[in-house]
C-alpha cells in the first residue's frame, strides 16, 4: 500500500490533468475571419466581415468593416497588413490598413487615377511591391507601385486592342482578371472581349509589365475567359470561360510564362437549356479538386484534377443555394466553401470532403446584400 504522501501526489496529478482536459474542451473552436465585397445597393454599405466556426461551419452576424462605394473586388497584400478594393466613385483601387483584431479596415490616402471607369479585378505580387488592376470597361491593364505604408503609386497603363466574334459582348477588349504566377515572374491576364489570355513579365521594382515571349494564347471563339487559377504543381493552370460555360485546362511553362491548351470541359449539365454565365474558379488547397460557379443554373461544378496530366474529370454539380453565385472561396484548411449570391443577397456554407471533393450543404448562412466577393483572412 502506497504511503499517504504518494497517494495525495497521484490524486493531485490526476485532478490537474482532468481539469486541463476540461479547460481545453471548453475553449472555443478555431474560426475563420472572412471579408466580403459588395455592390452598395439594396442596403449594402461596403465591405463586411463575418466569422465562420471551424467546427460547425456556422456564420456570425455580418458587420461593416468599411463603408466604401461598390467594393466589388477585394484582395489582400501577401502579408495581410493591407486590403485593396475597387472604388467605383473614384474609378480606381483604394487601400485599407487591416485591423483583424476588431474586424475593421482603416482607409489609406488615395492617389488620383487617370481612369474614367473603375477596375474589375485587383492582384498583388508576392513581394508586396506591385498592384495590378484589370479594367473591364476600358480594356486595359494598370500596374502601380505599393509604398511601404500601403499607399499606391501612379498607374502604368497597357491598353489592349481588337475585338472578338460576339458583337454583343466582345465589341472591344474587356480585361477581366489578373493572376500572379507561383514564382512571381508573370501576370496572367484574362481578356473576355478578345478571347485571349495574356502573359506579362513582372518587374516589382518598377511596377512595370512587359509582354512575355509568347504574349498570349487564344481560347475557343466566343468563350470569354474570365478568371484563372494555377494548379498546385505549378505546371498546369485553368481558366473559367464566362460565355462558353467551360473550364479550360492548360500546360504552363514556368520559364516563359506561356500556356498550351490541353482540355475543355463544360460546367453545366448536358440537358440544361437556360441562360447561364460561368463566374468563379477555385482550386482546393490540397490540389486535388477544382470548383466553378454557374450564374443562371445557380450551381457549383466540382472536378477532380489528374495529378500527372492536370486534366479534369467531372464529379458533381450541386445547387449553390441562392441566386447568381458570382463568387465563392475555400477556407485555407480546405474544410469549407462559402458562396456569395449577388441577386439573392445570401451566403451559403458547404462542407468539403477532402477525399472526394464533394460538397455538402450545411444549412448555415448569412444575409449580405449584393455580396460578390469572398476573401478569407485566416
Secondary structure, DSSP 4 states (H G I P E B T S, - for coil): ---HHHHHHHHHHHHHHHHHHHHHHHSPPPEEEEEEEE-S-TT--EEEEEEEETTT--BPPPEEEEE-TT---EEE-TTSSEEEEEETTTTEEEEEEEEGGGTEEEEPP------SS--SEEEE-TTSSEEEEEETTTTEEEEEEB-TTS-B---EEEE-----S-TTT-SS--EEEEEE-TTSSEEEEEETTTTEEEEEEEETTTTEEEEEEEEEEE-STT--EEEEEE-TTSSEEEEEETTTTEEEEEEEETTTTEEEEEEEEESS-TT--S--EEEEEEE-TTSSEEEEEEETTTEEEEEEEPTTT--EEEEEEEE-SSS---EEEE-TTSSEEEEE-TTT-EEEEEEE-TTT--EEEEEEEEE-TTEEEEEE--
